[in-house]
Amino acid sequence: MRKKSSYKPRPVRVDNLNWILAGMKKVGTLPVAGIDLKLKNHDALDSILMGKGTRENVDVLIAAVNICEALVRVRDDLGVDWANEIRAAQDALLTMARRGLEKDRFAFTGPEMTAIKLVMDIHDVQLDDCTVKEMEQALFIVHEEIRQKKARSIVQMA
């Protein structure tokens, strides 16, 4: 039997100019990437605030807050002065998610809700101001943090 080759061809970009131009567009102006993403984030937040939150809603909020932090690392003027508030929201979301997994009901306390609402407003402004390329860089940062096991998990290992 023949040994399997490790060669994998590189992907070919058909339209380089449009790829470059798309990277310069603002995320908030794009109908699918910007507006739908904001609606999805706020729908998840509203579901949890109304007491109808599910694990999927929590995962959406976790992704939004992680991207919010990564966008600050990509470009300083996207909210470096809000870094402490973003970290506080991550902590609040972590404690709420762990508490929700134990009680099978996801709900914020008052200070946690305030922290999350503030970070969601920051994230909306970031989406309006960042480019598609910066968003891709932020997604790469988040994936690398998860791959290298630097991210905190809501499920505590025994």
RODRENKOL-158685 format. One record per atom (N, C-alpha, C): atom name; x, y, z. Coordinates in pm, 1 decimal, always signed. Example, Ala and Ser with C-alpha at 12.3 -4.5 7.8 and 13.67 -1.06 7.14 Angstrom:
BEGIN
site  u  v  w
N  +1319.0  -569.0  +780.0 .
CA  +1230.0  -450.0  +780.0 .
C  +1320.0  -330.0  +780.0 .
N  +1285.0  -225.0  +708.0 .
CA  +1367.0  -106.0  +714.0 .
C  +1290.0  +3.0  +787.0 .
//
This chain:
BEGIN
site  u  v  w
N  +84.4  -117.5  +0.0 .
CA  +0.0  +0.0  +0.0 .
C  +88.9  +123.7  +0.0 .
N  +49.8  +221.2  -78.2 .
CA  +127.1  +343.6  -92.5 .
C  +108.4  +437.5  +25.1 .
N  +214.7  +504.4  +63.0 .
CA  +208.1  +602.7  +170.6 .
C  +131.7  +726.0  +122.4 .
N  +45.8  +779.3  +208.8 .
CA  -32.5  +896.6  +172.6 .
C  +57.2  +1019.7  +170.3 .
N  +44.3  +1096.2  +67.6 .
CA  +125.2  +1216.8  +52.9 .
C  +76.9  +1325.7  +147.8 .
N  +170.0  +1402.5  +203.0 .
CA  +133.1  +1511.4  +292.5 .
C  +112.5  +1642.6  +216.7 .
N  +121.3  +1638.9  +85.1 .
CA  +103.5  +1759.0  +4.0 .
C  -41.8  +1802.9  +5.2 .
N  -62.2  +1929.7  +35.3 .
CA  -196.2  +1988.0  +28.6 .
C  -184.8  +2117.0  -52.3 .
N  -257.8  +2126.6  -161.0 .
CA  -246.3  +2247.5  -243.3 .
C  -300.0  +2369.9  -169.8 .
N  -238.7  +2484.5  -195.8 .
CA  -281.2  +2609.4  -134.9 .
C  -408.6  +2658.3  -202.7 .
N  -495.4  +2724.5  -125.1 .
CA  -615.9  +2779.9  -188.2 .
C  -579.8  +2894.9  -282.1 .
N  -655.7  +2906.1  -390.1 .
CA  -630.9  +3009.3  -489.5 .
C  -741.0  +3113.8  -480.1 .
N  -701.4  +3239.1  -464.9 .
CA  -797.2  +3349.3  -463.2 .
C  -825.5  +3390.3  -606.7 .
N  -950.2  +3387.5  -644.2 .
CA  -986.8  +3417.8  -781.3 .
C  -983.5  +3567.9  -806.6 .
N  -1033.6  +3646.4  -712.6 .
CA  -1044.4  +3790.1  -732.2 .
C  -969.0  +3863.5  -621.1 .
N  -842.5  +3890.5  -646.1 .
CA  -757.9  +3952.3  -543.9 .
C  -800.0  +4095.2  -510.8 .
N  -841.5  +4170.8  -608.6 .
CA  -877.3  +4310.5  -586.1 .
C  -998.1  +4323.2  -493.3 .
N  -1101.6  +4244.5  -519.1 .
CA  -1219.4  +4250.2  -432.6 .
C  -1188.6  +4199.4  -292.0 .
N  -1096.1  +4104.2  -279.1 .
CA  -1056.6  +4054.7  -148.5 .
C  -988.9  +4166.2  -68.0 .
N  -904.0  +4243.5  -131.8 .
CA  -835.9  +4354.6  -65.0 .
C  -935.3  +4465.2  -30.7 .
N  -1023.4  +4498.1  -124.2 .
CA  -1122.6  +4602.5  -98.2 .
C  -1219.6  +4562.1  +13.2 .
N  -1255.4  +4434.5  +19.4 .
CA  -1345.7  +4388.3  +125.2 .
C  -1279.5  +4399.9  +261.7 .
N  -1148.8  +4383.8  +267.2 .
CA  -1077.4  +4396.2  +393.3 .
C  -1074.2  +4537.8  +446.5 .
N  -1098.0  +4636.5  +360.8 .
CA  -1094.8  +4776.6  +403.1 .
C  -1232.7  +4829.6  +441.7 .
N  -1338.2  +4754.2  +415.5 .
CA  -1473.6  +4800.2  +448.9 .
C  -1497.9  +4787.6  +598.2 .
N  -1581.7  +4874.9  +650.7 .
CA  -1619.1  +4870.9  +791.6 .
C  -1720.0  +4758.5  +814.3 .
N  -1702.2  +4684.9  +921.1 .
CA  -1789.3  +4570.6  +949.7 .
C  -1932.3  +4616.2  +975.6 .
N  -1949.5  +4726.7  +1045.0 .
CA  -2083.5  +4773.6  +1079.7 .
C  -2169.4  +4812.0  +961.5 .
N  -2107.6  +4839.3  +846.9 .
CA  -2184.3  +4878.7  +729.3 .
C  -2228.8  +4759.6  +645.6 .
N  -2171.8  +4643.6  +669.3 .
CA  -2206.2  +4525.9  +589.8 .
C  -2334.1  +4462.6  +643.5 .
N  -2428.1  +4428.5  +555.9 .
CA  -2557.0  +4378.3  +603.1 .
C  -2546.7  +4244.2  +676.2 .
N  -2466.9  +4151.1  +626.1 .
CA  -2460.1  +4019.1  +688.6 .
C  -2364.9  +4020.7  +807.3 .
N  -2245.6  +4069.6  +785.8 .
CA  -2144.1  +4062.7  +891.2 .
C  -2173.7  +4157.7  +1005.7 .
N  -2215.9  +4277.5  +978.6 .
CA  -2232.6  +4376.3  +1083.8 .
C  -2369.2  +4378.1  +1147.9 .
N  -2470.6  +4402.6  +1069.3 .
CA  -2605.0  +4421.5  +1123.5 .
C  -2660.4  +4291.3  +1180.4 .
N  -2645.0  +4180.4  +1108.4 .
CA  -2695.3  +4052.4  +1158.7 .
C  -2621.1  +4008.9  +1284.6 .
N  -2491.5  +4038.2  +1290.1 .
CA  -2412.9  +4003.0  +1407.8 .
C  -2458.1  +4081.5  +1530.5 .
N  -2484.5  +4209.8  +1511.8 .
CA  -2535.4  +4291.1  +1623.4 .
C  -2671.1  +4239.6  +1670.3 .
N  -2758.5  +4206.4  +1575.7 .
CA  -2890.3  +4153.5  +1612.3 .
C  -2879.1  +4021.4  +1687.6 .
N  -2790.0  +3935.9  +1642.3 .
CA  -2770.5  +3807.3  +1707.3 .
C  -2719.7  +3826.0  +1850.2 .
N  -2623.1  +3915.8  +1868.4 .
CA  -2567.8  +3941.9  +2001.5 .
C  -2673.2  +3997.1  +2096.4 .
N  -2748.9  +4096.2  +2049.8 .
CA  -2849.1  +4158.0  +2136.1 .
C  -2968.2  +4065.8  +2160.9 .
N  -2999.9  +3979.5  +2065.7 .
CA  -3105.7  +3881.3  +2087.0 .
C  -3065.5  +3782.8  +2196.6 .
N  -2940.5  +3739.9  +2196.1 .
CA  -2891.4  +3649.3  +2300.2 .
C  -2894.5  +3717.4  +2436.7 .
N  -2852.6  +3844.4  +2441.4 .
CA  -2854.7  +3918.4  +2567.3 .
C  -2997.9  +3936.1  +2618.4 .
N  -3088.8  +3971.3  +2529.3 .
CA  -3228.5  +3989.3  +2569.0 .
C  -3291.1  +3858.9  +2619.3 .
N  -3256.8  +3747.6  +2555.5 .
CA  -3310.9  +3618.3  +2599.2 .
C  -3266.8  +3586.4  +2741.3 .
N  -3141.3  +3613.9  +2771.8 .
CA  -3091.6  +3586.3  +2907.0 .
C  -3153.2  +3682.8  +3006.8 .
N  -3165.9  +3810.8  +2967.9 .
CA  -3224.0  +3908.2  +3059.7 .
C  -3370.8  +3878.8  +3089.3 .
N  -3442.0  +3818.8  +2994.4 .
CA  -3582.8  +3784.4  +3015.5 .
C  -3600.7  +3651.1  +3087.7 .
N  -3491.0  +3582.0  +3113.2 .
CA  -3499.3  +3454.4  +3183.4 .
C  -3519.9  +3334.9  +3094.2 .
N  -3506.4  +3352.2  +2964.3 .
CA  -3526.2  +3242.9  +2869.5 .
C  -3394.1  +3197.7  +2807.8 .
N  -3283.1  +3229.4  +2873.1 .
CA  -3151.6  +3202.4  +2817.7 .
C  -3117.9  +3055.3  +2810.1 .
N  -3047.4  +3018.7  +2704.2 .
CA  -3000.1  +2882.3  +2684.5 .
C  -2848.2  +2883.0  +2676.5 .
N  -2791.3  +2766.2  +2666.7 .
CA  -2645.5  +2754.4  +2654.8 .
C  -2597.5  +2821.6  +2525.5 .
N  -2676.6  +2815.0  +2419.7 .
CA  -2639.6  +2878.2  +2293.5 .
C  -2632.9  +3030.9  +2308.4 .
N  -2726.5  +3088.0  +2383.4 .
CA  -2723.6  +3232.1  +2408.7 .
C  -2598.6  +3271.3  +2485.8 .
N  -2561.3  +3190.0  +2583.1 .
CA  -2440.1  +3217.2  +2660.8 .
C  -2316.5  +3207.9  +2570.2 .
N  -2315.1  +3109.5  +2481.4 .
CA  -2201.6  +3095.5  +2389.6 .
C  -2188.9  +3216.6  +2296.8 .
N  -2301.9  +3270.9  +2252.3 .
CA  -2299.5  +3390.6  +2167.3 .
C  -2241.3  +3508.6  +2243.6 .
N  -2283.3  +3525.2  +2368.9 .
CA  -2230.4  +3635.4  +2449.8 .
C  -2081.7  +3617.8  +2478.7 .
N  -2039.9  +3494.5  +2503.8 .
CA  -1898.1  +3468.1  +2526.8 .
C  -1817.7  +3504.3  +2403.4 .
N  -1865.4  +3465.7  +2286.4 .
CA  -1794.7  +3498.6  +2162.8 .
C  -1787.0  +3649.2  +2142.1 .
N  -1896.0  +3720.6  +2170.0 .
CA  -1896.9  +3866.1  +2151.7 .
C  -1797.4  +3934.9  +2244.5 .
N  -1792.2  +3892.1  +2369.8 .
CA  -1700.5  +3954.7  +2464.9 .
C  -1556.2  +3918.6  +2432.2 .
N  -1532.7  +3796.5  +2386.1 .
CA  -1397.1  +3757.9  +2345.9 .
C  -1349.6  +3838.1  +2225.1 .
N  -1437.0  +3857.9  +2128.2 .
CA  -1402.0  +3938.4  +2011.3 .
C  -1378.5  +4083.3  +2053.0 .
N  -1456.1  +4131.0  +2147.3 .
CA  -1439.0  +4267.1  +2198.2 .
C  -1298.2  +4283.9  +2255.0 .
N  -1253.9  +4187.2  +2332.9 .
CA  -1118.9  +4193.7  +2388.9 .
C  -1012.7  +4182.4  +2279.6 .
N  -1033.7  +4094.0  +2183.2 .
CA  -935.1  +4074.7  +2077.1 .
C  -923.4  +4197.7  +1987.4 .
N  -1034.3  +4267.3  +1963.4 .
CA  -1028.3  +4388.9  +1882.0 .
C  -944.2  +4496.8  +1948.9 .
N  -945.6  +4501.7  +2081.1 .
CA  -860.3  +4595.9  +2153.1 .
C  -713.9  +4560.6  +2131.7 .
N  -683.8  +4430.9  +2125.1 .
CA  -545.6  +4388.7  +2102.2 .
C  -501.2  +4414.2  +1959.1 .
N  -596.5  +4412.2  +1865.8 .
CA  -562.8  +4437.0  +1725.6 .
C  -530.7  +4584.3  +1703.4 .
N  -616.8  +4672.6  +1754.1 .
CA  -597.5  +4817.0  +1735.6 .
C  -630.6  +4889.5  +1866.0 .
N  -536.7  +4967.2  +1915.3 .
CA  -551.0  +5031.9  +2046.3 .
C  -670.5  +5126.4  +2053.6 .
N  -697.2  +5200.0  +1947.8 .
CA  -805.3  +5298.5  +1956.5 .
C  -944.5  +5235.7  +1946.4 .
N  -952.1  +5103.7  +1947.4 .
CA  -1081.9  +5036.0  +1949.6 .
C  -1127.7  +5007.4  +2092.1 .
N  -1064.7  +5071.4  +2189.6 .
CA  -1114.6  +5056.9  +2325.9 .
C  -1012.0  +5014.2  +2427.6 .
N  -886.8  +5051.8  +2409.9 .
CA  -785.7  +5011.8  +2507.5 .
C  -813.6  +5073.2  +2644.8 .
N  -880.2  +5187.2  +2647.7 .
CA  -914.5  +5250.2  +2775.0 .
C  -1030.2  +5179.1  +2846.0 .
N  -1097.4  +5086.2  +2778.7 .
CA  -1206.3  +5009.1  +2837.3 .
C  -1162.6  +4867.1  +2874.2 .
N  -1032.8  +4841.9  +2877.6 .
CA  -982.7  +4705.8  +2901.5 .
C  -1027.7  +4649.6  +3036.8 .
N  -1028.6  +4731.2  +3139.6 .
CA  -1071.5  +4682.4  +3271.8 .
C  -1219.6  +4645.7  +3271.9 .
N  -1300.5  +4723.6  +3203.2 .
CA  -1443.4  +4694.3  +3196.9 .
C  -1470.3  +4566.9  +3117.2 .
N  -1390.9  +4546.8  +3011.4 .
CA  -1406.3  +4425.2  +2931.2 .
C  -1369.6  +4303.1  +3014.4 .
N  -1262.2  +4313.7  +3090.6 .
CA  -1220.5  +4202.4  +3176.8 .
C  -1326.2  +4174.8  +3284.9 .
N  -1383.1  +4280.6  +3340.3 .
CA  -1488.4  +4263.1  +3441.5 .
C  -1610.2  +4193.5  +3380.7 .
N  -1643.6  +4227.0  +3256.4 .
CA  -1757.0  +4162.0  +3189.5 .
C  -1726.4  +4014.9  +3161.6 .
N  -1601.3  +3984.3  +3126.5 .
CA  -1564.6  +3844.4  +3106.2 .
C  -1578.5  +3765.6  +3236.1 .
N  -1534.8  +3825.7  +3345.7 .
CA  -1548.4  +3759.5  +3475.6 .
C  -1695.4  +3740.5  +3512.3 .
N  -1776.6  +3843.0  +3488.5 .
CA  -1919.8  +3834.7  +3518.9 .
C  -1987.7  +3726.6  +3434.8 .
N  -1951.5  +3720.9  +3309.3 .
CA  -2009.6  +3620.2  +3220.0 .
C  -1967.2  +3479.9  +3261.1 .
N  -1842.8  +3465.1  +3304.0 .
CA  -1793.1  +3334.7  +3348.7 .
C  -1867.5  +3287.2  +3473.3 .
N  -1883.8  +3375.0  +3570.7 .
CA  -1953.7  +3333.8  +3693.1 .
C  -2101.3  +3304.9  +3665.6 .
N  -2164.3  +3385.3  +3578.1 .
CA  -2303.9  +3360.7  +3543.5 .
C  -2318.9  +3227.1  +3471.3 .
N  -2227.5  +3196.7  +3380.1 .
CA  -2237.1  +3072.3  +3303.4 .
C  -2215.6  +2951.5  +3394.1 .
N  -2117.8  +2959.6  +3482.3 .
CA  -2094.7  +2847.8  +3574.4 .
C  -2213.8  +2828.8  +3668.2 .
N  -2268.3  +2938.1  +3717.2 .
CA  -2385.0  +2930.7  +3804.2 .
C  -2504.9  +2873.9  +3727.0 .
N  -2517.5  +2914.9  +3600.8 .
CA  -2628.3  +2866.8  +3517.9 .
C  -2618.9  +2719.2  +3487.0 .
N  -2497.4  +2667.7  +3469.0 .
CA  -2482.3  +2525.0  +3443.5 .
C  -2519.0  +2442.9  +3566.9 .
N  -2489.4  +2497.0  +3684.5 .
CA  -2524.3  +2425.9  +3808.1 .
C  -2675.4  +2426.1  +3831.2 .
N  -2738.7  +2541.2  +3810.5 .
CA  -2881.1  +2556.1  +3841.6 .
C  -2971.3  +2531.2  +3721.3 .
N  -2912.2  +2512.7  +3603.6 .
CA  -2986.8  +2492.5  +3478.7 .
C  -3076.7  +2612.0  +3446.7 .
N  -3031.6  +2731.0  +3485.6 .
CA  -3103.2  +2855.4  +3454.3 .
C  -3000.3  +2967.0  +3447.7 .
N  -2992.9  +3033.3  +3334.1 .
CA  -2893.7  +3138.5  +3313.8 .
C  -2956.0  +3274.2  +3344.5 .
N  -2901.0  +3342.2  +3445.6 .
CA  -2951.4  +3474.1  +3483.0 .
C  -2837.0  +3555.0  +3544.7 .
N  -2837.0  +3684.3  +3513.9 .
CA  -2735.6  +3774.5  +3567.5 .
C  -2779.5  +3831.1  +3701.3 .
N  -2680.5  +3866.0  +3784.1 .
CA  -2708.3  +3950.0  +3900.0 .
C  -2701.1  +4094.8  +3851.9 .
N  -2735.1  +4189.3  +3938.6 .
CA  -2736.6  +4330.7  +3898.8 .
C  -2602.0  +4382.0  +3847.0 .
N  -2492.1  +4366.4  +3923.2 .
CA  -2362.3  +4415.1  +3874.8 .
C  -2315.1  +4344.1  +3748.1 .
N  -2345.3  +4213.9  +3737.3 .
CA  -2307.0  +4139.9  +3617.1 .
C  -2381.1  +4193.3  +3494.8 .
N  -2509.4  +4221.2  +3512.4 .
CA  -2590.4  +4273.1  +3402.5 .
C  -2538.0  +4409.2  +3356.1 .
N  -2500.2  +4495.0  +3450.1 .
CA  -2446.5  +4626.7  +3415.8 .
C  -2316.9  +4613.6  +3336.7 .
N  -2229.7  +4522.4  +3380.9 .
CA  -2101.5  +4502.7  +3312.4 .
C  -2122.0  +4450.7  +3170.1 .
N  -2212.0  +4356.3  +3153.0 .
CA  -2236.6  +4298.5  +3020.0 .
C  -2299.8  +4400.3  +2926.7 .
N  -2395.7  +4477.5  +2976.5 .
CA  -2459.4  +4579.0  +2891.1 .
C  -2357.3  +4682.1  +2843.5 .
N  -2266.0  +4723.1  +2932.1 .
CA  -2162.5  +4818.7  +2894.0 .
C  -2072.6  +4761.6  +2785.3 .
N  -2032.0  +4637.2  +2801.2 .
CA  -1942.7  +4576.3  +2702.5 .
C  -2014.2  +4552.6  +2569.8 .
N  -2143.0  +4523.9  +2573.5 .
CA  -2216.1  +4508.4  +2447.4 .
C  -2223.0  +4641.4  +2372.3 .
N  -2237.4  +4752.0  +2445.0 .
CA  -2234.0  +4883.8  +2381.0 .
C  -2095.5  +4912.2  +2322.5 .
N  -1991.2  +4876.3  +2396.3 .
CA  -1853.9  +4892.6  +2345.9 .
C  -1834.8  +4809.1  +2220.1 .
N  -1884.3  +4686.6  +2222.6 .
CA  -1869.2  +4596.1  +2108.5 .
C  -1942.5  +4649.4  +1985.0 .
N  -2059.8  +4709.1  +2004.2 .
CA  -2132.0  +4767.6  +1891.2 .
C  -2051.6  +4881.1  +1826.8 .
N  -1992.4  +4964.3  +1908.7 .
CA  -1910.3  +5073.5  +1855.7 .
C  -1786.8  +5017.2  +1785.4 .
N  -1728.4  +4912.9  +1841.2 .
CA  -1612.8  +4849.8  +1777.7 .
C  -1649.7  +4794.3  +1640.3 .
N  -1765.3  +4729.3  +1631.3 .
CA  -1807.7  +4673.6  +1502.6 .
C  -1829.1  +4782.7  +1398.9 .
N  -1879.5  +4897.9  +1442.0 .
CA  -1898.1  +5008.5  +1348.9 .
C  -1765.3  +5066.7  +1301.5 .
N  -1662.5  +5057.5  +1384.4 .
CA  -1536.3  +5124.5  +1356.0 .
C  -1428.6  +5033.7  +1296.5 .
N  -1435.9  +4902.8  +1318.5 .
CA  -1328.1  +4815.3  +1270.9 .
C  -1352.6  +4772.1  +1126.3 .
N  -1243.9  +4734.7  +1060.2 .
CA  -1252.3  +4685.3  +923.3 .
C  -1267.6  +4533.6  +925.4 .
N  -1298.2  +4477.8  +810.1 .
CA  -1313.1  +4333.0  +797.7 .
C  -1180.0  +4264.8  +828.2 .
N  -1071.2  +4323.9  +784.2 .
CA  -939.1  +4265.9  +810.0 .
C  -910.4  +4261.0  +959.8 .
N  -944.3  +4368.0  +1030.8 .
CA  -922.7  +4369.8  +1175.1 .
C  -1011.0  +4267.0  +1245.1 .
N  -1131.5  +4247.9  +1195.9 .
CA  -1220.1  +4146.8  +1252.5 .
C  -1162.6  +4006.6  +1229.8 .
N  -1107.2  +3982.8  +1112.3 .
CA  -1044.7  +3853.9  +1085.2 .
C  -925.4  +3831.0  +1176.7 .
N  -847.1  +3936.8  +1201.5 .
CA  -733.9  +3924.9  +1293.3 .
C  -781.8  +3894.1  +1435.0 .
N  -890.9  +3957.3  +1476.3 .
CA  -946.3  +3932.2  +1609.5 .
C  -996.4  +3787.7  +1620.5 .
N  -1061.9  +3738.9  +1516.4 .
CA  -1107.7  +3599.7  +1516.5 .
C  -990.1  +3504.1  +1527.3 .
N  -880.1  +3535.6  +1457.5 .
CA  -760.6  +3451.8  +1463.6 .
C  -703.7  +3451.4  +1605.1 .
N  -701.3  +3567.8  +1670.2 .
CA  -650.4  +3576.2  +1808.1 .
C  -734.1  +3489.0  +1901.2 .
N  -865.0  +3497.0  +1888.5 .
CA  -953.0  +3417.9  +1975.1 .
C  -931.8  +3269.3  +1950.8 .
N  -922.8  +3227.6  +1823.6 .
CA  -902.9  +3085.8  +1792.6 .
C  -768.6  +3036.6  +1845.8 .
N  -666.6  +3119.3  +1837.5 .
CA  -535.1  +3080.3  +1889.4 .
C  -537.7  +3067.1  +2041.5 .
N  -606.2  +3158.4  +2109.3 .
CA  -617.4  +3149.9  +2255.2 .
C  -686.3  +3019.3  +2295.9 .
N  -790.0  +2982.1  +2223.0 .
CA  -861.9  +2858.5  +2253.6 .
C  -775.6  +2737.7  +2220.0 .
N  -708.1  +2742.1  +2106.6 .
CA  -623.4  +2629.7  +2064.3 .
C  -508.8  +2606.3  +2161.4 .
N  -450.7  +2713.8  +2213.1 .
CA  -338.5  +2702.1  +2305.7 .
C  -384.2  +2681.7  +2450.2 .
N  -515.5  +2665.9  +2469.0 .
CA  -576.2  +2641.3  +2599.7 .
C  -546.3  +2752.9  +2700.6 .
N  -544.9  +2876.8  +2652.6 .
CA  -527.5  +2992.7  +2739.2 .
C  -661.5  +3050.0  +2783.0 .
N  -768.9  +3008.8  +2718.4 .
CA  -903.1  +3059.2  +2750.2 .
C  -957.5  +2985.8  +2872.1 .
N  -1037.6  +3057.2  +2949.9 .
CA  -1101.6  +2995.6  +3066.9 .
C  -1228.2  +2925.4  +3021.7 .
N  -1247.3  +2805.1  +3069.0 .
CA  -1363.9  +2725.4  +3031.2 .
C  -1474.3  +2741.8  +3134.9 .
N  -1598.4  +2743.4  +3089.9 .
CA  -1708.4  +2754.9  +3184.6 .
C  -1735.3  +2622.1  +3252.8 .
N  -1692.3  +2512.9  +3190.5 .
CA  -1707.3  +2380.7  +3250.4 .
C  -1577.9  +2351.9  +3326.0 .
N  -1588.1  +2340.8  +3457.1 .
CA  -1469.0  +2316.8  +3538.2 .
C  -1432.7  +2169.8  +3532.4 .
N  -1306.5  +2146.1  +3503.5 .
CA  -1258.4  +2008.0  +3493.9 .
C  -1230.8  +1952.7  +3634.1 .
N  -1255.5  +1823.1  +3651.2 .
CA  -1233.5  +1760.5  +3782.3 .
C  -1087.1  +1731.3  +3804.6 .
//
